[in-house]
Amino acid sequence: MGVALIIIALIVVLLIVFVIAAYNGMVRSRNKVDEAWSGIDVQLKRRHDLIPNLVESVKGYAAHERETFQAVTDARARAMGASGPAAAGAAEGLLSQALGRLFAVAEAYPQLRATENFQQLQNELTNTEDQISAARRIYNGNVQSYNSSIQVFPNSIIAGMGGFTRREFFEIEDAGDREPVKVDFSTAPSVAAPAEPSEPPASPGTPTEPGTTPAPEG
């Protein structure tokens, strides 16, 4: 009887140790997700802060492009108001598309692209985009690890009792539109080559077929 009680006590102790270790591991994993999201949030705010200055620099050369400027402004406002990684990713994708149209407008003004202010803003925005991409990879990796840890058995039981829930991935939709649109006016339109005659013209002195009268010369 005493041996059985000892075995039961050991099992209970091991179970408690396992539960504590699993719980603490999920807490650490969740904290990594939150920390990684903070890194993305910092870069997104930096991106949002750069956009008004970028719009103003382009507006100085293309004030008539009001629709493009308004689209960027509206997309920026939606991105700033987005809540959660999934909503933020969708909003940032729309903002990227609007920025692509803005850079397409800037391509038509070489003097604008040559200014130090525009080049600096463009470089800062490009660097911020790179930082967002790096932070996104870290965040999504942590989310993958965390979601897996709370879904496997028996961690899923502990996660349910501890209030651990799945986290959303952060993916910017239409990522291909993140790059500025390049407009090339250097390619000249192709001109169709003249059609070759079906038969070469008869050369002087070519004999005519029998039964035909040669045309008089001169």
WOJO-V259226 format. One record per residue. RES is the residue in three letters. SS is DSSP state (H for helix, E for strand, L for the rest). PSI is psi in whole degrees, -180 to 180 (* if undefined). OMEGA is omega in degrees with one decimal (NA if undefined). Layout:
# WOJO-V259226
res=RES ss=SS psi=PSI omega=OMEGA
res=RES ss=SS psi=PSI omega=OMEGA
This chain:
# WOJO-V259226
res=MET ss=L psi=-43 omega=-179.4
res=GLY ss=H psi=-37 omega=179.0
res=VAL ss=H psi=-41 omega=179.2
res=ALA ss=H psi=-42 omega=179.2
res=LEU ss=H psi=-39 omega=178.5
res=ILE ss=H psi=-43 omega=179.7
res=ILE ss=H psi=-44 omega=179.0
res=ILE ss=H psi=-42 omega=179.8
res=ALA ss=H psi=-42 omega=178.0
res=LEU ss=H psi=-42 omega=179.2
res=ILE ss=H psi=-44 omega=179.6
res=VAL ss=H psi=-43 omega=179.8
res=VAL ss=H psi=-45 omega=179.0
res=LEU ss=H psi=-38 omega=178.8
res=LEU ss=H psi=-42 omega=178.9
res=ILE ss=H psi=-42 omega=178.4
res=VAL ss=H psi=-43 omega=179.5
res=PHE ss=H psi=-44 omega=-179.2
res=VAL ss=H psi=-44 omega=-179.7
res=ILE ss=H psi=-44 omega=-179.3
res=ALA ss=H psi=-43 omega=179.8
res=ALA ss=H psi=-43 omega=-179.7
res=TYR ss=H psi=-48 omega=-180.0
res=ASN ss=H psi=-37 omega=178.0
res=GLY ss=H psi=-41 omega=178.1
res=MET ss=H psi=-36 omega=176.8
res=VAL ss=H psi=-45 omega=179.2
res=ARG ss=H psi=-41 omega=179.7
res=SER ss=H psi=-40 omega=178.1
res=ARG ss=H psi=-37 omega=178.0
res=ASN ss=H psi=-36 omega=176.8
res=LYS ss=H psi=-38 omega=177.0
res=VAL ss=H psi=-46 omega=180.0
res=ASP ss=H psi=-41 omega=179.5
res=GLU ss=H psi=-41 omega=179.2
res=ALA ss=H psi=-37 omega=178.1
res=TRP ss=H psi=-35 omega=176.8
res=SER ss=H psi=-38 omega=177.3
res=GLY ss=H psi=-40 omega=177.2
res=ILE ss=H psi=-44 omega=-177.1
res=ASP ss=H psi=-39 omega=178.9
res=VAL ss=H psi=-45 omega=-178.5
res=GLN ss=H psi=-36 omega=177.5
res=LEU ss=H psi=-40 omega=177.9
res=LYS ss=H psi=-39 omega=177.1
res=ARG ss=H psi=-42 omega=177.3
res=ARG ss=H psi=-46 omega=-179.6
res=HIS ss=H psi=-35 omega=-179.3
res=ASP ss=H psi=-28 omega=-178.8
res=LEU ss=H psi=-28 omega=-170.7
res=ILE ss=H psi=-45 omega=-179.6
res=PRO ss=H psi=-41 omega=178.1
res=ASN ss=H psi=-37 omega=178.2
res=LEU ss=H psi=-42 omega=178.4
res=VAL ss=H psi=-43 omega=-178.9
res=GLU ss=H psi=-36 omega=-179.9
res=SER ss=H psi=-39 omega=178.1
res=VAL ss=H psi=-36 omega=-178.8
res=LYS ss=H psi=-29 omega=178.7
res=GLY ss=L psi=-22 omega=-179.5
res=TYR ss=L psi=-22 omega=-176.3
res=ALA ss=L psi=62 omega=-176.0
res=ALA ss=L psi=-21 omega=-177.1
res=HIS ss=L psi=-12 omega=-178.9
res=GLU ss=L psi=54 omega=-175.0
res=ARG ss=H psi=-37 omega=-177.8
res=GLU ss=H psi=-41 omega=178.8
res=THR ss=H psi=-45 omega=180.0
res=PHE ss=H psi=-41 omega=-179.6
res=GLN ss=H psi=-37 omega=179.1
res=ALA ss=H psi=-41 omega=178.6
res=VAL ss=H psi=-44 omega=-179.6
res=THR ss=H psi=-45 omega=-179.6
res=ASP ss=H psi=-42 omega=-179.9
res=ALA ss=H psi=-38 omega=178.1
res=ARG ss=H psi=-42 omega=180.0
res=ALA ss=H psi=-41 omega=178.3
res=ARG ss=H psi=-39 omega=-180.0
res=ALA ss=H psi=-40 omega=-180.0
res=MET ss=H psi=-29 omega=-178.5
res=GLY ss=H psi=-2 omega=-178.3
res=ALA ss=L psi=143 omega=-179.1
res=SER ss=L psi=124 omega=179.0
res=GLY ss=L psi=152 omega=-176.9
res=PRO ss=H psi=-43 omega=-177.5
res=ALA ss=H psi=-48 omega=179.2
res=ALA ss=H psi=-39 omega=179.1
res=ALA ss=H psi=-40 omega=179.1
res=GLY ss=H psi=-43 omega=178.6
res=ALA ss=H psi=-44 omega=-179.3
res=ALA ss=H psi=-40 omega=179.0
res=GLU ss=H psi=-32 omega=176.1
res=GLY ss=H psi=-42 omega=177.0
res=LEU ss=H psi=-38 omega=178.2
res=LEU ss=H psi=-38 omega=178.7
res=SER ss=H psi=-40 omega=177.5
res=GLN ss=H psi=-43 omega=179.0
res=ALA ss=H psi=-39 omega=177.1
res=LEU ss=H psi=-35 omega=176.6
res=GLY ss=H psi=-41 omega=177.5
res=ARG ss=H psi=-35 omega=178.6
res=LEU ss=H psi=-43 omega=178.3
res=PHE ss=H psi=-30 omega=175.7
res=ALA ss=H psi=-38 omega=175.9
res=VAL ss=H psi=-44 omega=-178.4
res=ALA ss=H psi=-30 omega=-179.4
res=GLU ss=H psi=-26 omega=-177.5
res=ALA ss=L psi=-2 omega=-176.4
res=TYR ss=L psi=88 omega=-179.5
res=PRO ss=H psi=-35 omega=180.0
res=GLN ss=H psi=-37 omega=177.3
res=LEU ss=H psi=-46 omega=-177.7
res=ARG ss=H psi=-20 omega=-179.9
res=ALA ss=H psi=-12 omega=-177.9
res=THR ss=L psi=146 omega=-178.5
res=GLU ss=H psi=-37 omega=-178.1
res=ASN ss=H psi=-46 omega=-179.2
res=PHE ss=H psi=-43 omega=-179.9
res=GLN ss=H psi=-40 omega=178.8
res=GLN ss=H psi=-44 omega=179.1
res=LEU ss=H psi=-42 omega=179.4
res=GLN ss=H psi=-42 omega=178.7
res=ASN ss=H psi=-41 omega=178.9
res=GLU ss=H psi=-39 omega=179.0
res=LEU ss=H psi=-41 omega=178.2
res=THR ss=H psi=-43 omega=178.0
res=ASN ss=H psi=-39 omega=178.6
res=THR ss=H psi=-40 omega=177.2
res=GLU ss=H psi=-41 omega=178.6
res=ASP ss=H psi=-40 omega=178.8
res=GLN ss=H psi=-38 omega=177.8
res=ILE ss=H psi=-43 omega=179.9
res=SER ss=H psi=-43 omega=179.3
res=ALA ss=H psi=-44 omega=-179.9
res=ALA ss=H psi=-34 omega=178.8
res=ARG ss=H psi=-42 omega=179.2
res=ARG ss=H psi=-42 omega=179.1
res=ILE ss=H psi=-45 omega=-178.5
res=TYR ss=H psi=-50 omega=-178.0
res=ASN ss=H psi=-34 omega=175.6
res=GLY ss=H psi=-42 omega=177.8
res=ASN ss=H psi=-37 omega=177.6
res=VAL ss=H psi=-43 omega=178.7
res=GLN ss=H psi=-45 omega=-179.9
res=SER ss=H psi=-43 omega=-178.5
res=TYR ss=H psi=-47 omega=-179.5
res=ASN ss=H psi=-39 omega=178.5
res=SER ss=H psi=-39 omega=-176.5
res=SER ss=H psi=-30 omega=-178.8
res=ILE ss=H psi=-7 omega=-178.6
res=GLN ss=H psi=-23 omega=-178.8
res=VAL ss=L psi=150 omega=177.5
res=PHE ss=L psi=140 omega=4.4
res=PRO ss=L psi=10 omega=179.6
res=ASN ss=H psi=-30 omega=-178.1
res=SER ss=H psi=-33 omega=178.2
res=ILE ss=H psi=-45 omega=179.0
res=ILE ss=H psi=-40 omega=179.7
res=ALA ss=H psi=-40 omega=178.5
res=GLY ss=H psi=-42 omega=179.4
res=MET ss=H psi=-30 omega=-177.2
res=GLY ss=H psi=-2 omega=177.7
res=GLY ss=L psi=23 omega=177.0
res=PHE ss=L psi=128 omega=-179.2
res=THR ss=L psi=160 omega=-179.3
res=ARG ss=L psi=148 omega=176.7
res=ARG ss=L psi=152 omega=-179.2
res=GLU ss=L psi=146 omega=172.3
res=PHE ss=L psi=158 omega=177.3
res=PHE ss=L psi=108 omega=178.8
res=GLU ss=L psi=125 omega=177.4
res=ILE ss=L psi=119 omega=-177.8
res=GLU ss=L psi=152 omega=179.8
res=ASP ss=L psi=53 omega=-177.1
res=ALA ss=H psi=-26 omega=179.6
res=GLY ss=H psi=-23 omega=-179.8
res=ASP ss=H psi=3 omega=-179.3
res=ARG ss=H psi=-28 omega=-179.0
res=GLU ss=L psi=142 omega=177.1
res=PRO ss=L psi=140 omega=179.8
res=VAL ss=L psi=132 omega=-179.6
res=LYS ss=L psi=127 omega=179.5
res=VAL ss=L psi=125 omega=-176.9
res=ASP ss=L psi=114 omega=178.5
res=PHE ss=L psi=7 omega=-173.1
res=SER ss=L psi=-18 omega=-177.0
res=THR ss=L psi=118 omega=-179.8
res=ALA ss=L psi=147 omega=179.6
res=PRO ss=L psi=142 omega=-178.9
res=SER ss=L psi=143 omega=-180.0
res=VAL ss=L psi=129 omega=-177.8
res=ALA ss=L psi=135 omega=179.3
res=ALA ss=L psi=144 omega=-179.6
res=PRO ss=L psi=145 omega=-178.2
res=ALA ss=L psi=138 omega=179.2
res=GLU ss=L psi=144 omega=178.6
res=PRO ss=L psi=146 omega=-178.2
res=SER ss=L psi=-33 omega=178.6
res=GLU ss=L psi=138 omega=178.6
res=PRO ss=L psi=146 omega=179.6
res=PRO ss=L psi=149 omega=-179.5
res=ALA ss=L psi=132 omega=179.0
res=SER ss=L psi=157 omega=179.8
res=PRO ss=L psi=141 omega=177.6
res=GLY ss=L psi=3 omega=179.6
res=THR ss=L psi=127 omega=-177.8
res=PRO ss=L psi=145 omega=179.7
res=THR ss=L psi=162 omega=-179.9
res=GLU ss=L psi=152 omega=178.4
res=PRO ss=L psi=143 omega=178.2
res=GLY ss=L psi=3 omega=179.1
res=THR ss=L psi=151 omega=-178.4
res=THR ss=L psi=123 omega=-179.6
res=PRO ss=L psi=146 omega=179.3
res=ALA ss=L psi=140 omega=177.9
res=PRO ss=L psi=143 omega=179.7
res=GLU ss=L psi=157 omega=176.8
res=GLY ss=L psi=* omega=NA
